[in-house]
Amino acid sequence: MFKGDEKAAEKADGIAKNLADHKKYLSHGRPIGINEAKKIGIKVTDLRDNQNLRTKVWELYCVLEILLDRSPIIKLYENSNGVFLVKNIPFQQIMIPQMPPQEQKTAK
């Protein structure tokens, strides 16, 4: 994010400290909007300004949402070398016991 910047470590440390402030960000699940991200120094690409990139990001999001929703995958990892790892949870199908057939009573 700060490649070639002489103050890269200082900027990264400032961003990390800001994001680690529990009083500001009460949860890992709480989103940080684009304006807030820019305000704390994160370099952001506004997808509203690039329709082609926005479409690609949306398609990727949809594919991953479906994948994670319909499989035992709980986490995906990919590094800058293109190495891709997947973390699964064990999937065990629970069989619901069937009632044995009951004897039919006939009307007299």
Secondary structure in CASP SS format (residue, H / E / C, confidence):
PFRMAT SS
TARGET T0000
AUTHOR 0000-0000-0000
METHOD secondary structure of the structure
MODEL  1
M C 1.00
F C 1.00
K C 1.00
G C 1.00
D C 1.00
E C 1.00
K C 1.00
A H 1.00
A H 1.00
E H 1.00
K H 1.00
A H 1.00
D H 1.00
G H 1.00
I H 1.00
A H 1.00
K H 1.00
N H 1.00
L H 1.00
A C 1.00
D C 1.00
H C 1.00
K C 1.00
K C 1.00
Y C 1.00
L C 1.00
S C 1.00
H C 1.00
G C 1.00
R C 1.00
P C 1.00
I C 1.00
G C 1.00
I H 1.00
N H 1.00
E H 1.00
A H 1.00
K H 1.00
K H 1.00
I C 1.00
G C 1.00
I C 1.00
K C 1.00
V C 1.00
T C 1.00
D C 1.00
L H 1.00
R H 1.00
D H 1.00
N C 1.00
Q H 1.00
N H 1.00
L H 1.00
R H 1.00
T H 1.00
K H 1.00
V H 1.00
W H 1.00
E H 1.00
L H 1.00
Y H 1.00
C H 1.00
V H 1.00
L H 1.00
E H 1.00
I H 1.00
L H 1.00
L H 1.00
D H 1.00
R C 1.00
S C 1.00
P C 1.00
I E 1.00
I E 1.00
K E 1.00
L E 1.00
Y E 1.00
E E 1.00
N C 1.00
S C 1.00
N C 1.00
G C 1.00
V C 1.00
F E 1.00
L E 1.00
V E 1.00
K E 1.00
N E 1.00
I C 1.00
P C 1.00
F C 1.00
Q C 1.00
Q C 1.00
I C 1.00
M C 1.00
I C 1.00
P C 1.00
Q C 1.00
M C 1.00
P C 1.00
P C 1.00
Q C 1.00
E C 1.00
Q C 1.00
K C 1.00
T C 1.00
A C 1.00
K C 1.00
END
